[in-house]
Amino acid sequence: MTEDNRELDELFRRYRAACPDVEPGPNFMPGVWDRIERNRSFSLVFDRFARLLVTVSALACLVLAALNFVPREPAAADTARFASYADVLTAADLTMEHGLDADFARPRVMLPPTYRH
Amino acid sequence: MGYPVAKPDMLVEQQLIEKAKGGDSGAFNQVVTAYRKRILGTIARLIGRPEDVEDVAQEVFVRLYYSLEQLRTAEVFEPWLYRLTINACYDYLRRTKRRPEFRMADLTEEQVIMADSAAGGKRNAEDEAKGRVREFVNELFRHVSEEDRLLLTLKEVEGLSLKELEAVYKVNENALKVRLFRARQRVLKAYQTAKANGKL
């Protein structure tokens, strides 16, 4: 170990001796308990809020799951929207055969107002 | 030289820690009472601001209260407490973003009056020498990062062994050795420069 290293060790020892001891004040322990109580009341509120949120979420899940099982009548618009290409062709054939209005099966193109006649 | 060096010996029975862990408020009070002076001293040396030491120490014991449940065994209580102390000091230093220094502007009115009376004649040569040592070492510590300063303080000033530091930091002993060596080399270089410039 070099001389400088030894001097540095000695300096650190002197530094420790030079740092004053800190005595706890009379309000140290009450202060600690006060903080603990404050944190506890905050965590209680947070805990209640979290429980409420979980309950509400569970209820919402149940309601949505129940709604999934309710049978629904498919609306006419839905049939047109989700019809396959083959369905559209069949519908077009039917109109030609029976002289129905073909417009109902034709895809609708939305044009900007300037292109409308 | 017979300067006191802190040895982290257990200050309380392990049974008492187990009781505190189980929610016994009286036991927790006893643990705090036993350790508060040591923790206050460590914090004072780590943050270097006497007016905030008690506040940080209270924060350490509040964190201890809420984390005692997670303590595996009472044997690892002291590294655990040191870890909480270091983390609280880091948080404080990050919040204030200041290096440790003792400034008149940060003292309370009462402390200023005491300092004035000391300056008026009561302050002896020994106090002045101690003040110079503190300022000089704090100046040397400016050559290393905040993390390295804390590590170096724990090793060189608080007297923690490598094994204890390993338990506190939960890192490999070799990694700690390398880091400590580099930090110490920087401080040593700064010391040699100061010595060469006649600042000692």
Chai-1 contact restraints between the chains, C-beta under 6 A:
chainA,res_idxA,chainB,res_idxB,connection_type,confidence,min_distance_angstrom,max_distance_angstrom,comment,restraint_id
A,D4,B,Q192,contact,1.0,0.0,6.0,A-B,restraint_1
A,L8,B,L188,contact,1.0,0.0,6.0,A-B,restraint_2
A,L8,B,Y191,contact,1.0,0.0,6.0,A-B,restraint_3
A,F12,B,E156,contact,1.0,0.0,6.0,A-B,restraint_4
A,F12,B,V157,contact,1.0,0.0,6.0,A-B,restraint_5
A,R13,B,Y3,contact,1.0,0.0,6.0,A-B,restraint_6
A,R14,B,V133,contact,1.0,0.0,6.0,A-B,restraint_7
A,Y15,B,V133,contact,1.0,0.0,6.0,A-B,restraint_8
A,Y15,B,V137,contact,1.0,0.0,6.0,A-B,restraint_9
A,R16,B,V157,contact,1.0,0.0,6.0,A-B,restraint_10
A,A17,B,Y3,contact,1.0,0.0,6.0,A-B,restraint_11
A,A18,B,K130,contact,1.0,0.0,6.0,A-B,restraint_12
A,A18,B,V133,contact,1.0,0.0,6.0,A-B,restraint_13
A,A18,B,R134,contact,1.0,0.0,6.0,A-B,restraint_14
A,C19,B,R45,contact,1.0,0.0,6.0,A-B,restraint_15
A,D21,B,G41,contact,1.0,0.0,6.0,A-B,restraint_16
A,V22,B,L40,contact,1.0,0.0,6.0,A-B,restraint_17
A,V22,B,A44,contact,1.0,0.0,6.0,A-B,restraint_18
A,V22,B,V53,contact,1.0,0.0,6.0,A-B,restraint_19
A,P24,B,R36,contact,1.0,0.0,6.0,A-B,restraint_20
A,G25,B,E54,contact,1.0,0.0,6.0,A-B,restraint_21
A,G31,B,Q58,contact,1.0,0.0,6.0,A-B,restraint_22
A,V32,B,Q58,contact,1.0,0.0,6.0,A-B,restraint_23
A,V32,B,F61,contact,1.0,0.0,6.0,A-B,restraint_24
A,R35,B,Q58,contact,1.0,0.0,6.0,A-B,restraint_25
A,R35,B,V62,contact,1.0,0.0,6.0,A-B,restraint_26
A,I36,B,V62,contact,1.0,0.0,6.0,A-B,restraint_27
A,I36,B,Y65,contact,1.0,0.0,6.0,A-B,restraint_28
